Amino acid sequence: MTITNNDRRTHDVETRDDLFADALRRADLVAAELRATATERDRANADPIAEIELLREHDLLQVGEPVEVGGSGLNYAQSQQITRRIARGDTSIAHLIGYHFAQQRIPHLFGTPEQAEAISRRNGQEKLFWGGVQNPRGADGLVLTKDGDSYRLNGRRTFASGASVADQLSVTASYGDALIFLTLPTDREGFKPQGDWDNIGQRLTDSGGVVFDNTVVHVSEILGDPDSPPTFTPHQTLVTPHWQLAFVNFYIGTAEGAFEEALDWTRLNASAWETSGLDSAGDDPYVLETIGELRAQISGAALLSDRAGDALQSALDIGDSLSADQRADTAIAIAEAKFVTTKVSLEAASRLFEIQGARATTSAYGFDRHWRNLRTHTVHDPVAYKAREIGDWVLNARAPQFTLYS
């Protein structure tokens, strides 16, 4: 029998689909394990060391790397589907892996081909976990200066997710008038996590402040050429949509997980209201209406999230020839999903108590963690500005201005 090119292409597609399906299966197993202990771990507010190891043990940290270096060959949109699955069990850990997937792609936007290949190979073989030191607000900033044949990094950031438990850091810093991207190991002398993260939600994200005190940076750890910093082509400015797509997926994944938890609890524990004339809460028309309304909203938001992932992946596939308008269309698709998933997830996390009843507010169940997690992260960047960007693009054809938030 002769094997044709069409046969090979079909086999390749089947193989990629199988790898994706297997990664989703592993993510579901991890999410189930995380959900079982989520309330206790949320209260403990400990560094997420064991949780990162769980992701590593299930080969989820390297899914976006090529198969030939030990990954699963997933594209970026598929990687963020893993984030969504993890969020069904624990929003904090989904936050970490969602950011991690975004950090892994930054060398492909700003580094040389040699840097990107070397980092991908390390990610696949060593199963590195990446933390991020990139939030541009609430900080004195980080400044890189030349020091002989190497460089020195100084300054602080008040937010840095996963930094103290990471193997490798993705860092933004000022170098003269330019913004540049660095990759640094966390055992580098002069790097000091502050251990000051104690917020109402996302408690296991290790998102406290960090300080760099005269930290050595080698030229190989600067992505691209430090003497010719990036001018930020439309393709490179997709760095921000990478993060925003992660947010979209762990918001809607949290809503999906909270919804399933609420249904399980309601089936087992909820009682019919005394004046309803019914024997079961499951027959109450008001309970059923609320469930139907929330399910429709969550399903719609999930489809919009899928559309956003497809839009970003299409833009990434275009590569360096991506136009400014194509970049704007991509950013707007993600902004639409961000706006809707923010509203839907917060409403679901709050209104699910209406179908469960007052007993579900018992602190031992920890159902309040879903709202606390979502409320904490959804103020990361005001969603009202996303709506404004959408409106300005639709009405005036003015593209969102590139920042590390849009």
C-alpha positions as CSV (number, residue, x, y, z in Angstrom):
1,M,0.0,0.0,0.0
2,T,1.3,3.5,-0.9
3,I,1.1,6.1,1.8
4,T,0.1,9.5,0.3
5,N,0.7,13.0,1.6
6,N,-2.9,13.2,2.5
7,D,-2.6,10.0,4.6
8,R,0.4,11.6,6.4
9,R,-1.5,14.8,7.1
10,T,-4.5,12.9,8.4
11,H,-2.2,10.9,10.7
12,D,-0.5,14.1,11.9
13,V,-3.9,15.7,12.7
14,E,-5.0,12.5,14.6
15,T,-1.8,12.5,16.5
16,R,-2.1,16.1,17.5
17,D,-5.7,15.6,18.5
18,D,-4.8,12.6,20.6
19,L,-2.0,14.6,22.4
20,F,-4.5,17.4,23.1
21,A,-7.1,15.0,24.4
22,D,-4.6,13.3,26.6
23,A,-3.4,16.6,28.1
24,L,-7.0,17.5,28.8
25,R,-7.5,14.2,30.6
26,R,-4.5,14.8,32.8
27,A,-5.7,18.3,33.6
28,D,-9.0,16.9,34.6
29,L,-7.3,14.5,37.0
30,V,-5.3,17.3,38.5
31,A,-8.4,19.5,38.8
32,A,-10.3,16.8,40.7
33,E,-7.4,16.3,43.1
34,L,-7.1,20.0,43.7
35,R,-10.8,20.5,44.2
36,A,-10.9,17.8,47.0
37,T,-8.5,19.9,49.1
38,A,-9.2,23.4,47.8
39,T,-10.9,24.8,50.9
40,E,-8.2,23.6,53.3
41,R,-5.3,24.8,51.1
42,D,-7.0,28.2,50.7
43,R,-7.2,28.6,54.4
44,A,-3.6,27.5,54.9
45,N,-2.3,30.2,52.5
46,A,1.0,28.3,52.0
47,D,3.4,28.6,49.1
48,P,2.0,26.4,46.3
49,I,5.1,24.1,46.1
50,A,3.1,20.8,46.3
51,E,0.6,22.1,43.7
52,I,3.4,23.0,41.2
53,E,4.8,19.5,41.7
54,L,1.4,18.0,41.0
55,L,1.3,19.8,37.6
56,R,4.9,18.7,36.9
57,E,4.1,15.0,37.8
58,H,1.3,15.0,35.3
59,D,3.4,16.5,32.5
60,L,1.3,19.7,32.2
61,L,4.1,22.3,32.5
62,Q,5.6,21.5,29.1
63,V,2.4,20.8,27.0
64,G,3.1,23.8,24.8
65,E,6.6,22.7,23.7
66,P,7.3,20.5,20.7
67,V,6.9,16.8,21.0
68,E,10.6,16.2,20.0
69,V,11.8,18.0,23.1
70,G,9.4,16.3,25.5
71,G,6.2,18.4,25.2
72,S,2.8,17.7,23.8
73,G,3.0,20.1,20.8
74,L,-0.1,22.1,21.8
75,N,-0.6,25.5,20.4
76,Y,-1.2,28.4,22.7
77,A,-5.0,28.4,22.5
78,Q,-4.9,24.7,23.4
79,S,-2.5,25.3,26.3
80,Q,-5.0,27.8,27.8
81,Q,-7.7,25.2,27.6
82,I,-5.6,23.3,30.1
83,T,-5.8,26.5,32.3
84,R,-9.6,26.4,32.0
85,R,-9.7,22.7,33.2
86,I,-7.4,23.4,36.1
87,A,-9.6,26.4,37.2
88,R,-12.5,24.0,37.6
89,G,-10.6,22.7,40.6
90,D,-8.6,25.6,41.9
91,T,-8.5,29.2,40.5
92,S,-5.2,30.0,42.2
93,I,-3.3,27.1,40.5
94,A,-5.0,27.9,37.2
95,H,-3.7,31.5,37.6
96,L,-0.2,30.1,38.0
97,I,-0.3,27.7,35.1
98,G,-2.1,30.3,32.8
99,Y,0.7,32.8,33.5
100,H,3.3,30.1,33.1
101,F,2.1,29.2,29.6
102,A,2.2,32.9,28.7
103,Q,5.8,33.4,30.1
104,Q,7.0,30.4,28.0
105,R,5.9,32.1,24.8
106,I,7.7,35.4,25.4
107,P,11.0,34.2,24.1
108,H,9.3,33.4,20.8
109,L,8.1,37.0,20.5
110,F,11.2,38.8,21.7
111,G,14.2,36.4,21.7
112,T,16.4,35.3,18.9
113,P,15.5,32.0,17.2
114,E,18.5,30.4,19.0
115,Q,17.2,31.7,22.4
116,A,13.7,30.5,21.8
117,E,14.8,27.1,20.7
118,A,17.1,26.7,23.7
119,I,14.5,27.7,26.2
120,S,11.9,25.5,24.6
121,R,14.3,22.6,24.9
122,R,14.9,23.3,28.6
123,N,11.2,23.6,29.2
124,G,10.5,20.2,27.6
125,Q,13.3,18.3,29.2
126,E,13.5,19.9,32.6
127,K,9.7,20.7,33.1
128,L,10.5,24.2,34.3
129,F,7.9,26.2,36.0
130,W,7.9,29.9,35.1
131,G,7.0,32.8,37.4
132,G,6.4,36.4,36.2
133,V,7.8,39.7,37.3
134,Q,6.0,41.9,34.9
135,N,3.1,43.8,36.5
136,P,3.9,47.5,35.7
137,R,1.8,49.1,38.4
138,G,2.3,49.7,42.1
139,A,6.1,49.5,42.0
140,D,9.2,51.6,41.9
141,G,10.1,49.7,38.7
142,L,13.0,47.6,37.6
143,V,16.0,49.2,35.9
144,L,18.8,47.3,34.0
145,T,22.2,48.9,33.7
146,K,25.4,47.9,31.9
147,D,28.2,46.6,34.1
148,G,31.3,45.6,32.1
149,D,30.5,42.5,30.1
150,S,27.3,41.9,32.0
151,Y,24.4,43.9,33.5
152,R,22.8,44.6,36.8
153,L,19.1,44.7,37.7
154,N,17.8,46.8,40.6
155,G,14.4,47.8,41.9
156,R,11.1,46.2,43.1
157,R,7.7,45.1,42.0
158,T,4.8,44.8,44.4
159,F,3.2,41.9,42.5
160,A,5.0,38.9,41.0
161,S,2.9,35.8,40.6
162,G,4.7,32.5,41.3
163,A,8.1,34.1,41.6
164,S,9.3,32.5,44.8
165,V,8.3,28.9,43.8
166,A,9.4,29.2,40.2
167,D,12.4,27.6,38.5
168,Q,12.7,30.5,36.0
169,L,11.5,34.1,35.9
170,S,10.2,36.2,33.0
171,V,11.0,39.8,33.8
172,T,10.3,43.2,32.2
173,A,12.7,46.0,33.0
174,S,13.7,49.4,31.7
175,Y,16.9,49.8,29.9
176,G,17.5,53.4,29.1
177,D,14.3,54.5,27.3
178,A,13.4,50.9,26.2
179,L,11.3,48.1,27.8
180,I,13.1,44.8,27.5
181,F,12.4,41.2,28.5
182,L,14.7,39.0,30.6
183,T,14.8,35.4,31.7
184,L,16.5,34.7,35.0
185,P,16.8,31.7,37.3
186,T,15.3,32.2,40.8
187,D,18.4,31.1,42.6
188,R,20.3,34.2,41.3
189,E,21.9,36.2,44.1
190,G,20.2,39.5,44.8
191,F,16.7,38.2,44.0
192,K,14.5,38.5,47.1
193,P,10.8,37.5,47.2
194,Q,9.1,39.4,50.0
195,G,6.5,36.8,51.0
196,D,3.8,39.4,51.6
197,W,0.9,38.0,49.7
198,D,-2.2,37.7,52.0
199,N,-5.2,38.7,50.1
200,I,-8.9,37.7,50.3
201,G,-8.6,35.6,47.1
202,Q,-6.1,33.9,44.8
203,R,-4.3,33.1,48.1
204,L,-2.1,30.3,46.6
205,T,-0.7,32.4,43.7
206,D,2.5,33.5,45.5
207,S,1.8,37.0,44.1
208,G,3.7,39.1,46.6
209,G,6.4,41.7,46.0
210,V,10.0,41.0,44.9
211,V,13.2,43.0,45.1
212,F,16.3,42.8,42.8
213,D,19.3,44.1,44.6
214,N,22.3,44.5,42.2
215,T,21.4,41.2,40.5
216,V,23.7,40.1,37.8
217,V,22.1,39.6,34.4
218,H,24.1,37.9,31.6
219,V,23.7,39.1,28.0
220,S,22.3,35.7,27.1
221,E,19.5,36.3,29.5
222,I,18.3,39.4,27.7
223,L,15.8,38.4,25.0
224,G,17.0,39.8,21.7
225,D,19.8,42.4,21.3
226,P,20.0,44.7,24.3
227,D,21.7,47.3,22.1
228,S,18.8,47.2,19.7
229,P,15.7,46.8,21.9
230,P,12.4,45.9,20.3
231,T,10.3,48.5,18.5
232,F,7.2,46.3,19.2
233,T,5.8,45.1,15.9
234,P,2.1,44.2,15.8
235,H,3.2,40.5,16.2
236,Q,5.3,41.3,19.3
237,T,2.5,43.3,20.9
238,L,0.5,40.0,21.1
239,V,2.4,39.5,24.3
240,T,-0.4,41.2,26.2
241,P,-3.2,39.2,24.6
242,H,-1.3,36.1,25.8
243,W,-1.9,37.1,29.4
244,Q,-5.4,38.3,28.8
245,L,-6.4,35.0,27.2
246,A,-5.1,33.3,30.4
247,F,-7.4,35.5,32.5
248,V,-10.4,34.7,30.3
249,N,-9.9,31.0,30.7
250,F,-9.4,30.9,34.4
251,Y,-12.4,33.1,34.9
252,I,-14.8,30.9,32.9
253,G,-13.2,27.7,34.2
254,T,-13.8,28.9,37.8
255,A,-17.5,29.6,36.9
256,E,-17.8,26.1,35.4
257,G,-16.2,24.4,38.4
258,A,-18.3,26.4,40.9
259,F,-21.5,25.6,39.0
260,E,-20.7,21.8,39.0
261,E,-19.9,22.0,42.8
262,A,-23.2,23.8,43.4
263,L,-25.2,21.2,41.5
264,D,-23.6,18.3,43.3
265,W,-24.3,20.0,46.7
266,T,-27.9,20.8,45.7
267,R,-28.6,17.3,44.6
268,L,-27.4,15.9,47.9
269,N,-28.3,18.5,50.5
270,A,-30.7,21.2,49.4
271,S,-34.3,21.2,50.8
272,A,-37.5,22.5,49.2
273,W,-38.8,25.8,50.6
274,E,-41.5,25.3,53.2
275,T,-44.2,27.1,51.2
276,S,-43.3,25.6,47.8
277,G,-45.6,22.6,48.3
278,L,-42.7,20.4,46.9
279,D,-40.8,17.5,48.3
280,S,-37.5,18.3,46.5
281,A,-35.5,21.4,45.8
282,G,-34.8,19.9,42.5
283,D,-38.4,20.4,41.5
284,D,-38.6,24.0,42.5
285,P,-39.2,26.2,39.4
286,Y,-37.2,29.1,40.8
287,V,-34.2,26.8,41.4
288,L,-34.5,25.4,37.9
289,E,-34.9,28.9,36.4
290,T,-31.7,30.1,38.2
291,I,-29.8,27.0,37.1
292,G,-30.9,27.4,33.5
293,E,-30.1,31.1,33.4
294,L,-26.6,30.6,34.8
295,R,-25.9,27.6,32.6
296,A,-26.8,29.5,29.5
297,Q,-24.6,32.5,30.6
298,I,-21.7,30.2,31.4
299,S,-22.0,28.3,28.1
300,G,-22.2,31.5,26.1
301,A,-19.2,32.9,27.8
302,A,-17.2,29.7,27.3
303,L,-18.0,29.8,23.5
304,L,-16.8,33.5,23.4
305,S,-13.6,32.4,25.2
306,D,-13.0,29.7,22.6
307,R,-13.5,32.3,19.9
308,A,-10.9,34.6,21.6
309,G,-8.4,31.7,21.7
310,D,-9.0,31.0,18.0
311,A,-8.4,34.7,17.2
312,L,-5.1,34.8,19.1
313,Q,-3.9,31.6,17.6
314,S,-4.7,32.8,14.1
315,A,-2.8,36.0,14.7
316,L,0.2,34.0,16.1
317,D,0.1,31.8,13.0
318,I,0.3,34.8,10.7
319,G,3.6,35.7,12.4
320,D,5.7,38.8,11.6
321,S,3.5,39.9,8.7
322,L,0.6,40.5,11.1
323,S,-0.9,43.9,10.4
324,A,-1.9,46.6,12.9
325,D,-5.6,46.0,12.1
326,Q,-5.3,42.3,12.5
327,R,-3.7,42.8,15.9
328,A,-6.5,45.2,16.9
329,D,-9.2,42.6,15.8
330,T,-7.4,40.0,18.0
331,A,-7.2,42.3,21.0
332,I,-10.8,43.2,20.7
333,A,-11.9,39.5,20.4
334,I,-10.1,38.9,23.7
335,A,-11.5,42.1,25.3
336,E,-15.0,41.0,24.5
337,A,-14.4,37.6,26.1
338,K,-12.7,39.3,29.1
339,F,-15.7,41.6,29.6
340,V,-18.2,38.8,29.4
341,T,-16.3,36.2,31.4
342,T,-15.7,38.8,34.2
343,K,-19.4,39.6,34.5
344,V,-20.7,36.0,34.1
345,S,-18.2,34.4,36.5
346,L,-18.8,37.0,39.2
347,E,-22.6,36.6,38.9
348,A,-22.4,32.9,38.9
349,A,-20.1,32.7,41.9
350,S,-22.5,34.9,43.9
351,R,-25.9,33.6,42.7
352,L,-25.1,29.9,43.0
353,F,-25.9,30.2,46.7
354,E,-29.5,30.9,45.7
355,I,-29.9,27.4,44.5
356,Q,-28.0,25.8,47.4
357,G,-29.6,27.7,50.2
358,A,-28.3,29.2,53.5
359,R,-26.6,26.0,54.7
360,A,-24.2,26.2,51.8
361,T,-22.7,29.3,53.3
362,T,-21.2,27.3,56.1
363,S,-17.5,28.1,56.2
364,A,-16.5,24.5,56.2
365,Y,-17.6,24.1,52.6
366,G,-15.6,27.0,51.4
367,F,-17.9,27.9,48.5
368,D,-17.1,31.5,49.0
369,R,-13.6,31.0,47.7
370,H,-14.9,31.1,44.1
371,W,-16.2,34.6,44.5
372,R,-13.2,35.8,46.5
373,N,-10.8,34.4,43.9
374,L,-12.7,36.0,41.0
375,R,-13.2,39.3,42.7
376,T,-9.5,39.5,43.6
377,H,-8.2,38.9,40.1
378,T,-11.0,40.6,38.0
379,V,-9.8,44.0,39.4
380,H,-6.3,43.3,37.9
381,D,-7.2,45.7,35.2
382,P,-10.6,47.4,35.1
383,V,-13.0,45.7,32.8
384,A,-14.7,49.0,32.0
385,Y,-11.6,49.9,30.0
386,K,-12.1,46.8,28.0
387,A,-15.6,47.9,27.1
388,R,-14.4,51.3,26.2
389,E,-11.7,49.8,23.9
390,I,-14.3,47.7,22.2
391,G,-16.6,50.6,21.7
392,D,-13.8,52.9,20.3
393,W,-12.8,50.2,17.8
394,V,-16.3,49.4,16.7
395,L,-17.5,53.0,16.4
396,N,-14.3,55.0,15.6
397,A,-11.9,52.3,14.2
398,R,-9.4,53.4,16.9
399,A,-7.3,50.4,17.9
400,P,-6.5,49.7,21.5
401,Q,-3.2,51.3,22.5
402,F,-0.5,48.7,23.3
403,T,0.4,48.5,27.0
404,L,1.1,45.6,29.2
405,Y,-2.6,45.6,30.0
406,S,-4.1,45.7,26.4
